[in-house]
């Protein structure tokens, strides 16, 4: 059986977790922080999430885990059969990560400490977020999902990317989600999904432990 390693407050952990739950793949969870002794055996980069496959092999990086799960358990499909359409889904995922999640992640230390970030940093992040907003606005046809009528890997990926974007938005004092037409309503619909509710409940249950862990390392 597959084992997913990481912790529920991590948005990247929740991406492959949502994929596994959506597909109905049996798996176990190893709730562990990347600083734990021996974690480098699972992922030398010491990043969450990582995965042990059913035959004992180790994999890491959320997007890689998602691709592996899709290849091993193709139904229900989260990537279209058409090569261009598959690439389009991956492009949305990549743009959301590069131009929204990763820039906003730079602001997380200031979210945790409640300190004011340097103005130059906010300017850099805002510029990248502008690019992300333009990318999603140009790439997505939300009706009702990001690429139209079919739920895809992009819907899962972007849903959890936005949790970090929310934190960055609070620092930047802008409502990034509302800047992409239809994204706020799309997000609300996905929040009502049974799998989304389960993942969100697990995330909330891990919150206090996660912040205690952060405090212990400061």
FIKOLZA-1660 file (N, C-alpha, C; in steps of 0.1 Angstrom, whole numbers, plus 5000, padded with zeros to 4 digits):
% residues 218
   i   px   py   pz ch aa at
   1 5008 4988 5000  A  X  N
   1 5000 5000 5000  A  X CA
   1 5009 5013 5000  A  X  C
   2 5004 5023 4993  A  X  N
   2 5011 5036 4993  A  X CA
   2 5011 5042 5007  A  X  C
   3 5023 5048 5010  A  X  N
   3 5023 5056 5022  A  X CA
   3 5027 5071 5018  A  X  C
   4 5019 5080 5023  A  X  N
   4 5022 5094 5020  A  X CA
   4 5028 5100 5033  A  X  C
   5 5040 5106 5031  A  X  N
   5 5047 5112 5042  A  X CA
   5 5046 5127 5042  A  X  C
   6 5044 5133 5054  A  X  N
   6 5043 5147 5055  A  X CA
   6 5033 5151 5066  A  X  C
   7 5028 5163 5065  A  X  N
   7 5019 5168 5075  A  X CA
   7 5007 5175 5069  A  X  C
   8 4996 5175 5076  A  X  N
   8 4983 5179 5070  A  X CA
   8 4982 5194 5068  A  X  C
   9 4990 5202 5075  A  X  N
   9 4990 5217 5073  A  X CA
   9 4998 5221 5061  A  X  C
  10 5004 5212 5055  A  X  N
  10 5012 5216 5042  A  X CA
  10 5003 5215 5030  A  X  C
  11 5002 5226 5023  A  X  N
  11 4994 5226 5011  A  X CA
  11 4999 5217 5000  A  X  C
  12 5013 5215 5000  A  X  N
  12 5018 5206 4990  A  X CA
  12 5015 5191 4994  A  X  C
  13 5015 5188 5006  A  X  N
  13 5011 5175 5011  A  X CA
  13 4996 5172 5007  A  X  C
  14 4988 5182 5008  A  X  N
  14 4974 5180 5005  A  X CA
  14 4970 5178 4990  A  X  C
  15 4979 5182 4981  A  X  N
  15 4977 5180 4967  A  X CA
  15 4976 5165 4964  A  X  C
  16 4987 5157 4966  A  X  N
  16 4986 5143 4963  A  X CA
  16 4976 5136 4972  A  X  C
  17 4974 5141 4984  A  X  N
  17 4964 5134 4993  A  X CA
  17 4950 5135 4986  A  X  C
  18 4947 5147 4981  A  X  N
  18 4934 5149 4975  A  X CA
  18 4933 5140 4962  A  X  C
  19 4944 5139 4955  A  X  N
  19 4944 5131 4943  A  X CA
  19 4941 5116 4947  A  X  C
  20 4948 5111 4957  A  X  N
  20 4946 5097 4962  A  X CA
  20 4931 5095 4966  A  X  C
  21 4926 5105 4974  A  X  N
  21 4912 5103 4979  A  X CA
  21 4902 5104 4967  A  X  C
  22 4904 5113 4958  A  X  N
  22 4895 5114 4947  A  X CA
  22 4895 5102 4939  A  X  C
  23 4906 5095 4937  A  X  N
  23 4907 5083 4929  A  X CA
  23 4903 5070 4937  A  X  C
  24 4901 5072 4950  A  X  N
  24 4898 5060 4958  A  X CA
  24 4909 5051 4960  A  X  C
  25 4921 5055 4960  A  X  N
  25 4933 5047 4961  A  X CA
  25 4936 5045 4976  A  X  C
  26 4937 5032 4980  A  X  N
  26 4940 5030 4995  A  X CA
  26 4955 5035 4997  A  X  C
  27 4956 5042 5009  A  X  N
  27 4969 5046 5013  A  X CA
  27 4969 5049 5028  A  X  C
  28 4981 5049 5033  A  X  N
  28 4983 5053 5047  A  X CA
  28 4990 5066 5048  A  X  C
  29 4989 5073 5059  A  X  N
  29 4995 5086 5062  A  X CA
  29 5006 5084 5073  A  X  C
  30 5017 5089 5070  A  X  N
  30 5028 5090 5080  A  X CA
  30 5030 5105 5083  A  X  C
  31 5024 5109 5094  A  X  N
  31 5024 5123 5097  A  X CA
  31 5038 5127 5104  A  X  C
  32 5046 5134 5096  A  X  N
  32 5060 5136 5100  A  X CA
  32 5064 5150 5094  A  X  C
  33 5073 5157 5101  A  X  N
  33 5079 5169 5096  A  X CA
  33 5092 5166 5090  A  X  C
  34 5096 5174 5080  A  X  N
  34 5108 5171 5072  A  X CA
  34 5121 5172 5080  A  X  C
  35 5121 5178 5092  A  X  N
  35 5133 5178 5100  A  X CA
  35 5135 5165 5108  A  X  C
  36 5125 5156 5108  A  X  N
  36 5126 5144 5116  A  X CA
  36 5138 5136 5112  A  X  C
  37 5144 5129 5122  A  X  N
  37 5155 5121 5120  A  X CA
  37 5152 5110 5109  A  X  C
  38 5161 5109 5100  A  X  N
  38 5159 5099 5089  A  X CA
  38 5151 5103 5078  A  X  C
  39 5145 5115 5078  A  X  N
  39 5136 5119 5067  A  X CA
  39 5143 5120 5054  A  X  C
  40 5156 5123 5054  A  X  N
  40 5164 5124 5042  A  X CA
  40 5164 5111 5034  A  X  C
  41 5161 5100 5041  A  X  N
  41 5160 5087 5034  A  X CA
  41 5149 5087 5024  A  X  C
  42 5138 5094 5028  A  X  N
  42 5126 5095 5019  A  X CA
  42 5128 5106 5008  A  X  C
  43 5134 5117 5012  A  X  N
  43 5137 5128 5003  A  X CA
  43 5149 5135 5007  A  X  C
  44 5160 5134 5000  A  X  N
  44 5173 5140 5004  A  X CA
  44 5172 5155 5005  A  X  C
  45 5162 5161 4998  A  X  N
  45 5160 5176 4999  A  X CA
  45 5152 5180 5012  A  X  C
  46 5148 5170 5019  A  X  N
  46 5140 5173 5032  A  X CA
  46 5128 5182 5029  A  X  C
  47 5121 5178 5019  A  X  N
  47 5108 5186 5017  A  X CA
  47 5096 5177 5018  A  X  C
  48 5085 5182 5022  A  X  N
  48 5072 5175 5022  A  X CA
  48 5064 5179 5010  A  X  C
  49 5057 5170 5004  A  X  N
  49 5056 5156 5008  A  X CA
  49 5066 5146 5001  A  X  C
  50 5066 5134 5006  A  X  N
  50 5072 5123 4999  A  X CA
  50 5063 5111 5000  A  X  C
  51 5067 5101 4993  A  X  N
  51 5058 5089 4992  A  X CA
  51 5066 5076 4991  A  X  C
  52 5061 5066 4997  A  X  N
  52 5067 5053 4995  A  X CA
  52 5056 5045 4987  A  X  C
  53 5060 5040 4976  A  X  N
  53 5051 5033 4967  A  X CA
  53 5048 5019 4973  A  X  C
  54 5039 5013 4967  A  X  N
  54 5034 4999 4972  A  X CA
  54 5045 4989 4971  A  X  C
  55 5055 4991 4963  A  X  N
  55 5067 4982 4962  A  X CA
  55 5079 4987 4968  A  X  C
  56 5077 4998 4977  A  X  N
  56 5088 5002 4986  A  X CA
  56 5098 5012 4980  A  X  C
  57 5094 5018 4968  A  X  N
  57 5103 5029 4962  A  X CA
  57 5099 5042 4968  A  X  C
  58 5108 5052 4968  A  X  N
  58 5106 5065 4973  A  X CA
  58 5105 5075 4962  A  X  C
  59 5095 5084 4964  A  X  N
  59 5093 5095 4954  A  X CA
  59 5090 5108 4962  A  X  C
  60 5093 5119 4956  A  X  N
  60 5090 5132 4963  A  X CA
  60 5087 5143 4952  A  X  C
  61 5083 5154 4957  A  X  N
  61 5078 5166 4950  A  X CA
  61 5063 5163 4946  A  X  C
  62 5054 5172 4950  A  X  N
  62 5040 5171 4948  A  X CA
  62 5036 5168 4934  A  X  C
  63 5041 5175 4924  A  X  N
  63 5037 5173 4910  A  X CA
  63 5042 5159 4905  A  X  C
  64 5053 5155 4910  A  X  N
  64 5058 5141 4906  A  X CA
  64 5049 5131 4912  A  X  C
  65 5045 5132 4924  A  X  N
  65 5036 5123 4931  A  X CA
  65 5023 5122 4923  A  X  C
  66 5018 5134 4919  A  X  N
  66 5005 5134 4912  A  X CA
  66 5006 5127 4899  A  X  C
  67 5017 5129 4891  A  X  N
  67 5019 5122 4879  A  X CA
  67 5020 5107 4881  A  X  C
  68 5027 5103 4891  A  X  N
  68 5028 5088 4894  A  X CA
  68 5015 5082 4897  A  X  C
  69 5007 5089 4905  A  X  N
  69 4994 5084 4909  A  X CA
  69 4985 5083 4896  A  X  C
  70 4986 5093 4888  A  X  N
  70 4977 5093 4876  A  X CA
  70 4982 5081 4866  A  X  C
  71 4995 5079 4865  A  X  N
  71 5000 5068 4857  A  X CA
  71 4995 5054 4863  A  X  C
  72 4996 5053 4876  A  X  N
  72 4993 5040 4882  A  X CA
  72 4978 5037 4883  A  X  C
  73 4971 5048 4885  A  X  N
  73 4956 5047 4887  A  X CA
  73 4949 5056 4878  A  X  C
  74 4948 5053 4865  A  X  N
  74 4943 5063 4855  A  X CA
  74 4928 5066 4856  A  X  C
  75 4921 5059 4864  A  X  N
  75 4906 5062 4865  A  X CA
  75 4903 5064 4879  A  X  C
  76 4894 5074 4882  A  X  N
  76 4890 5084 4872  A  X CA
  76 4901 5094 4868  A  X  C
  77 4901 5097 4855  A  X  N
  77 4912 5105 4849  A  X CA
  77 4912 5119 4854  A  X  C
  78 4924 5124 4858  A  X  N
  78 4926 5138 4862  A  X CA
  78 4934 5146 4851  A  X  C
  79 4939 5139 4841  A  X  N
  79 4945 5145 4830  A  X CA
  79 4938 5140 4817  A  X  C
  80 4935 5149 4808  A  X  N
  80 4928 5146 4795  A  X CA
  80 4937 5136 4787  A  X  C
  81 4930 5129 4778  A  X  N
  81 4937 5120 4769  A  X CA
  81 4945 5127 4758  A  X  C
  82 4939 5138 4753  A  X  N
  82 4945 5146 4742  A  X CA
  82 4958 5153 4747  A  X  C
  83 4969 5151 4740  A  X  N
  83 4982 5157 4745  A  X CA
  83 4982 5172 4747  A  X  C
  84 4976 5179 4738  A  X  N
  84 4975 5194 4740  A  X CA
  84 4967 5197 4753  A  X  C
  85 4956 5191 4755  A  X  N
  85 4948 5193 4766  A  X CA
  85 4955 5190 4779  A  X  C
  86 4963 5179 4779  A  X  N
  86 4970 5175 4791  A  X CA
  86 4981 5186 4794  A  X  C
  87 4987 5191 4783  A  X  N
  87 4997 5201 4785  A  X CA
  87 4991 5214 4790  A  X  C
  88 4979 5217 4786  A  X  N
  88 4972 5229 4791  A  X CA
  88 4969 5228 4806  A  X  C
  89 4965 5216 4810  A  X  N
  89 4963 5214 4825  A  X CA
  89 4976 5216 4832  A  X  C
  90 4986 5210 4827  A  X  N
  90 4999 5212 4834  A  X CA
  90 5004 5226 4834  A  X  C
  91 5001 5233 4823  A  X  N
  91 5005 5247 4822  A  X CA
  91 4998 5256 4833  A  X  C
  92 4986 5253 4835  A  X  N
  92 4978 5261 4846  A  X CA
  92 4985 5258 4859  A  X  C
  93 4988 5245 4862  A  X  N
  93 4994 5241 4874  A  X CA
  93 5007 5248 4876  A  X  C
  94 5015 5248 4866  A  X  N
  94 5029 5254 4866  A  X CA
  94 5028 5269 4869  A  X  C
  95 5020 5276 4861  A  X  N
  95 5019 5290 4863  A  X CA
  95 5014 5294 4876  A  X  C
  96 5004 5286 4882  A  X  N
  96 4999 5289 4895  A  X CA
  96 5010 5288 4906  A  X  C
  97 5018 5278 4904  A  X  N
  97 5029 5276 4913  A  X CA
  97 5040 5286 4912  A  X  C
  98 5045 5288 4900  A  X  N
  98 5056 5298 4897  A  X CA
  98 5053 5312 4900  A  X  C
  99 5041 5316 4896  A  X  N
  99 5038 5331 4897  A  X CA
  99 5028 5335 4908  A  X  C
 100 5023 5325 4915  A  X  N
 100 5014 5328 4926  A  X CA
 100 5019 5322 4939  A  X  C
 101 5020 5309 4940  A  X  N
 101 5024 5303 4953  A  X CA
 101 5038 5306 4957  A  X  C
 102 5048 5304 4948  A  X  N
 102 5062 5306 4952  A  X CA
 102 5065 5320 4956  A  X  C
 103 5060 5330 4949  A  X  N
 103 5062 5344 4953  A  X CA
 103 5056 5347 4967  A  X  C
 104 5043 5343 4969  A  X  N
 104 5037 5345 4982  A  X CA
 104 5043 5337 4993  A  X  C
 105 5049 5326 4990  A  X  N
 105 5056 5318 5000  A  X CA
 105 5068 5327 5006  A  X  C
 106 5073 5336 4999  A  X  N
 106 5084 5344 5004  A  X CA
 106 5079 5353 5016  A  X  C
 107 5066 5355 5017  A  X  N
 107 5061 5363 5027  A  X CA
 107 5057 5356 5040  A  X  C
 108 5057 5342 5039  A  X  N
 108 5052 5334 5050  A  X CA
 108 5060 5337 5063  A  X  C
 109 5073 5339 5063  A  X  N
 109 5080 5342 5076  A  X CA
 109 5074 5355 5083  A  X  C
 110 5070 5364 5075  A  X  N
 110 5064 5377 5080  A  X CA
 110 5050 5374 5085  A  X  C
 111 5043 5364 5079  A  X  N
 111 5030 5360 5084  A  X CA
 111 5031 5354 5098  A  X  C
 112 5041 5345 5099  A  X  N
 112 5043 5338 5112  A  X CA
 112 5048 5347 5123  A  X  C
 113 5056 5357 5120  A  X  N
 113 5062 5366 5130  A  X CA
 113 5054 5379 5132  A  X  C
 114 5044 5381 5122  A  X  N
 114 5036 5393 5122  A  X CA
 114 5045 5406 5121  A  X  C
 115 5056 5405 5115  A  X  N
 115 5065 5416 5112  A  X CA
 115 5061 5422 5098  A  X  C
 116 5065 5434 5096  A  X  N
 116 5063 5440 5083  A  X CA
 116 5074 5437 5073  A  X  C
 117 5072 5432 5062  A  X  N
 117 5082 5428 5052  A  X CA
 117 5088 5441 5046  A  X  C
 118 5100 5440 5041  A  X  N
 118 5106 5452 5034  A  X CA
 118 5097 5456 5022  A  X  C
 119 5096 5469 5019  A  X  N
 119 5088 5473 5008  A  X CA
 119 5093 5468 4995  A  X  C
 120 5106 5466 4993  A  X  N
 120 5112 5461 4981  A  X CA
 120 5107 5447 4979  A  X  C
 121 5106 5439 4989  A  X  N
 121 5101 5425 4988  A  X CA
 121 5087 5425 4983  A  X  C
 122 5079 5433 4989  A  X  N
 122 5065 5434 4986  A  X CA
 122 5063 5438 4971  A  X  C
 123 5071 5447 4966  A  X  N
 123 5071 5451 4952  A  X CA
 123 5074 5439 4943  A  X  C
 124 5085 5432 4947  A  X  N
 124 5089 5420 4939  A  X CA
 124 5077 5410 4938  A  X  C
 125 5072 5407 4950  A  X  N
 125 5061 5397 4951  A  X CA
 125 5049 5402 4943  A  X  C
 126 5045 5414 4944  A  X  N
 126 5034 5419 4937  A  X CA
 126 5035 5418 4922  A  X  C
 127 5047 5421 4917  A  X  N
 127 5050 5420 4903  A  X CA
 127 5048 5406 4898  A  X  C
 128 5053 5396 4906  A  X  N
 128 5051 5382 4901  A  X CA
 128 5037 5378 4902  A  X  C
 129 5030 5382 4913  A  X  N
 129 5016 5379 4914  A  X CA
 129 5008 5385 4903  A  X  C
 130 5011 5397 4898  A  X  N
 130 5004 5402 4887  A  X CA
 130 5006 5393 4875  A  X  C
 131 5017 5387 4873  A  X  N
 131 5020 5378 4862  A  X CA
 131 5011 5365 4864  A  X  C
 132 5010 5361 4877  A  X  N
 132 5002 5349 4879  A  X CA
 132 4987 5351 4877  A  X  C
 133 4982 5363 4881  A  X  N
 133 4968 5366 4878  A  X CA
 133 4965 5367 4864  A  X  C
 134 4974 5373 4856  A  X  N
 134 4972 5374 4842  A  X CA
 134 4973 5360 4835  A  X  C
 135 4981 5352 4840  A  X  N
 135 4983 5338 4835  A  X CA
 135 4970 5330 4837  A  X  C
 136 4965 5330 4849  A  X  N
 136 4953 5323 4852  A  X CA
 136 4941 5328 4844  A  X  C
 137 4940 5342 4844  A  X  N
 137 4929 5348 4837  A  X CA
 137 4929 5344 4822  A  X  C
 138 4941 5343 4816  A  X  N
 138 4942 5340 4802  A  X CA
 138 4941 5325 4799  A  X  C
 139 4944 5316 4809  A  X  N
 139 4945 5302 4806  A  X CA
 139 4932 5295 4810  A  X  C
 140 4925 5300 4820  A  X  N
 140 4913 5293 4826  A  X CA
 140 4900 5297 4819  A  X  C
 141 4892 5287 4817  A  X  N
 141 4878 5289 4812  A  X CA
 141 4869 5282 4822  A  X  C
 142 4866 5290 4833  A  X  N
 142 4859 5284 4844  A  X CA
 142 4844 5282 4842  A  X  C
 143 4841 5269 4839  A  X  N
 143 4827 5266 4835  A  X CA
 143 4824 5251 4837  A  X  C
 144 4823 5245 4848  A  X  N
 144 4824 5251 4861  A  X CA
 144 4838 5250 4867  A  X  C
 145 4847 5241 4860  A  X  N
 145 4860 5239 4865  A  X CA
 145 4870 5247 4857  A  X  C
 146 4883 5247 4861  A  X  N
 146 4893 5256 4855  A  X CA
 146 4894 5255 4840  A  X  C
 147 4893 5242 4835  A  X  N
 147 4894 5241 4820  A  X CA
 147 4881 5238 4814  A  X  C
 148 4870 5240 4821  A  X  N
 148 4857 5238 4814  A  X CA
 148 4848 5228 4822  A  X  C
 149 4843 5218 4815  A  X  N
 149 4833 5209 4821  A  X CA
 149 4840 5198 4829  A  X  C
 150 4853 5195 4827  A  X  N
 150 4859 5184 4833  A  X CA
 150 4868 5188 4845  A  X  C
 151 4866 5181 4856  A  X  N
 151 4874 5183 4868  A  X CA
 151 4888 5177 4865  A  X  C
 152 4899 5184 4868  A  X  N
 152 4912 5179 4864  A  X CA
 152 4922 5182 4875  A  X  C
 153 4934 5177 4873  A  X  N
 153 4945 5179 4882  A  X CA
 153 4947 5194 4885  A  X  C
 154 4944 5202 4876  A  X  N
 154 4946 5217 4878  A  X CA
 154 4937 5222 4889  A  X  C
 155 4925 5217 4889  A  X  N
 155 4916 5221 4900  A  X CA
 155 4921 5218 4914  A  X  C
 156 4927 5206 4915  A  X  N
 156 4932 5202 4928  A  X CA
 156 4945 5210 4931  A  X  C
 157 4953 5211 4922  A  X  N
 157 4966 5218 4924  A  X CA
 157 4964 5233 4928  A  X  C
 158 4955 5240 4920  A  X  N
 158 4953 5254 4922  A  X CA
 158 4946 5256 4936  A  X  C
 159 4937 5247 4939  A  X  N
 159 4930 5248 4952  A  X CA
 159 4940 5250 4964  A  X  C
 160 4950 5242 4964  A  X  N
 160 4959 5242 4975  A  X CA
 160 4970 5252 4973  A  X  C
 161 4973 5256 4961  A  X  N
 161 4982 5267 4959  A  X CA
 161 4976 5280 4966  A  X  C
 162 4963 5281 4965  A  X  N
 162 4957 5294 4969  A  X CA
 162 4957 5295 4985  A  X  C
 163 4960 5285 4992  A  X  N
 163 4961 5286 5006  A  X CA
 163 4973 5295 5010  A  X  C
 164 4984 5293 5003  A  X  N
 164 4996 5302 5005  A  X CA
 164 4993 5316 4999  A  X  C
 165 4986 5316 4988  A  X  N
 165 4983 5329 4982  A  X CA
 165 4975 5338 4991  A  X  C
 166 4966 5331 4999  A  X  N
 166 4958 5338 5008  A  X CA
 166 4966 5345 5019  A  X  C
 167 4976 5338 5024  A  X  N
 167 4985 5343 5034  A  X CA
 167 4993 5355 5028  A  X  C
 168 4998 5354 5016  A  X  N
 168 5005 5365 5009  A  X CA
 168 4996 5376 5006  A  X  C
 169 4984 5374 5003  A  X  N
 169 4974 5384 5000  A  X CA
 169 4972 5393 5012  A  X  C
 170 4971 5387 5024  A  X  N
 170 4969 5394 5036  A  X CA
 170 4980 5404 5039  A  X  C
 171 4993 5400 5036  A  X  N
 171 5004 5409 5037  A  X CA
 171 5004 5420 5027  A  X  C
 172 5001 5416 5015  A  X  N
 172 5001 5426 5004  A  X CA
 172 4989 5435 5004  A  X  C
 173 4979 5431 5012  A  X  N
 173 4966 5439 5013  A  X CA
 173 4959 5439 4999  A  X  C
 174 4958 5428 4993  A  X  N
 174 4951 5427 4980  A  X CA
 174 4943 5413 4980  A  X  C
 175 4932 5413 4973  A  X  N
 175 4924 5401 4972  A  X CA
 175 4927 5394 4959  A  X  C
 176 4938 5386 4959  A  X  N
 176 4943 5380 4946  A  X CA
 176 4932 5372 4940  A  X  C
 177 4925 5364 4947  A  X  N
 177 4915 5354 4942  A  X CA
 177 4905 5362 4934  A  X  C
 178 4900 5373 4939  A  X  N
 178 4890 5381 4933  A  X CA
 178 4894 5388 4920  A  X  C
 179 4907 5388 4918  A  X  N
 179 4913 5394 4906  A  X CA
 179 4912 5385 4893  A  X  C
 180 4908 5373 4895  A  X  N
 180 4906 5364 4884  A  X CA
 180 4891 5361 4883  A  X  C
 181 4885 5365 4872  A  X  N
 181 4870 5363 4871  A  X CA
 181 4866 5349 4873  A  X  C
 182 4857 5346 4882  A  X  N
 182 4851 5333 4884  A  X CA
 182 4859 5324 4894  A  X  C
 183 4871 5329 4898  A  X  N
 183 4879 5320 4906  A  X CA
 183 4873 5319 4920  A  X  C
 184 4868 5330 4925  A  X  N
 184 4862 5329 4939  A  X CA
 184 4850 5320 4940  A  X  C
 185 4841 5320 4930  A  X  N
 185 4830 5311 4930  A  X CA
 185 4834 5297 4927  A  X  C
 186 4844 5295 4919  A  X  N
 186 4850 5281 4916  A  X CA
 186 4855 5276 4929  A  X  C
 187 4862 5284 4937  A  X  N
 187 4868 5279 4949  A  X CA
 187 4857 5275 4959  A  X  C
 188 4847 5283 4960  A  X  N
 188 4836 5280 4969  A  X CA
 188 4829 5267 4966  A  X  C
 189 4827 5264 4953  A  X  N
 189 4821 5252 4948  A  X CA
 189 4830 5240 4953  A  X  C
 190 4843 5241 4950  A  X  N
 190 4852 5230 4954  A  X CA
 190 4852 5227 4969  A  X  C
 191 4851 5238 4977  A  X  N
 191 4851 5236 4991  A  X CA
 191 4839 5227 4996  A  X  C
 192 4829 5226 4988  A  X  N
 192 4817 5218 4992  A  X CA
 192 4819 5203 4988  A  X  C
 193 4830 5200 4981  A  X  N
 193 4832 5186 4977  A  X CA
 193 4836 5178 4989  A  X  C
 194 4832 5165 4990  A  X  N
 194 4834 5157 5001  A  X CA
 194 4849 5155 5004  A  X  C
 195 4857 5153 4994  A  X  N
 195 4871 5152 4996  A  X CA
 195 4877 5165 5001  A  X  C
 196 4873 5176 4996  A  X  N
 196 4879 5189 5000  A  X CA
 196 4876 5191 5015  A  X  C
 197 4863 5187 5019  A  X  N
 197 4860 5189 5033  A  X CA
 197 4868 5180 5042  A  X  C
 198 4871 5168 5038  A  X  N
 198 4879 5159 5046  A  X CA
 198 4894 5164 5047  A  X  C
 199 4899 5169 5036  A  X  N
 199 4913 5174 5037  A  X CA
 199 4913 5187 5045  A  X  C
 200 4903 5195 5044  A  X  N
 200 4903 5207 5052  A  X CA
 200 4902 5204 5067  A  X  C
 201 4894 5194 5070  A  X  N
 201 4892 5191 5084  A  X CA
 201 4906 5186 5090  A  X  C
 202 4913 5178 5082  A  X  N
 202 4926 5172 5086  A  X CA
 202 4936 5184 5088  A  X  C
 203 4935 5193 5079  A  X  N
 203 4944 5205 5079  A  X CA
 203 4942 5213 5092  A  X  C
 204 4929 5215 5095  A  X  N
 204 4926 5223 5107  A  X CA
 204 4930 5215 5120  A  X  C
 205 4929 5202 5120  A  X  N
 205 4933 5194 5131  A  X CA
 205 4948 5194 5134  A  X  C
 206 4955 5196 5123  A  X  N
 206 4970 5196 5125  A  X CA
 206 4976 5210 5128  A  X  C
 207 4967 5220 5128  A  X  N
 207 4972 5234 5129  A  X CA
 207 4979 5237 5141  A  X  C
 208 4974 5234 5153  A  X  N
 208 4980 5237 5166  A  X CA
 208 4994 5230 5167  A  X  C
 209 4994 5217 5163  A  X  N
 209 5007 5210 5163  A  X CA
 209 5017 5216 5154  A  X  C
 210 5013 5220 5142  A  X  N
 210 5022 5226 5133  A  X CA
 210 5028 5239 5138  A  X  C
 211 5020 5247 5144  A  X  N
 211 5025 5260 5149  A  X CA
 211 5034 5258 5162  A  X  C
 212 5031 5247 5169  A  X  N
 212 5039 5244 5181  A  X CA
 212 5053 5239 5176  A  X  C
 213 5053 5232 5165  A  X  N
 213 5065 5227 5158  A  X CA
 213 5073 5239 5154  A  X  C
 214 5067 5249 5147  A  X  N
 214 5074 5261 5142  A  X CA
 214 5080 5268 5154  A  X  C
 215 5072 5270 5165  A  X  N
 215 5077 5277 5176  A  X CA
 215 5089 5270 5183  A  X  C
 216 5089 5257 5182  A  X  N
 216 5100 5249 5188  A  X CA
 216 5113 5250 5181  A  X  C
 217 5112 5255 5168  A  X  N
 217 5124 5256 5160  A  X CA
 217 5129 5270 5158  A  X  C
 218 5122 5280 5164  A  X  N
 218 5126 5294 5163  A  X CA
 218 5135 5298 5174  A  X  C
% end
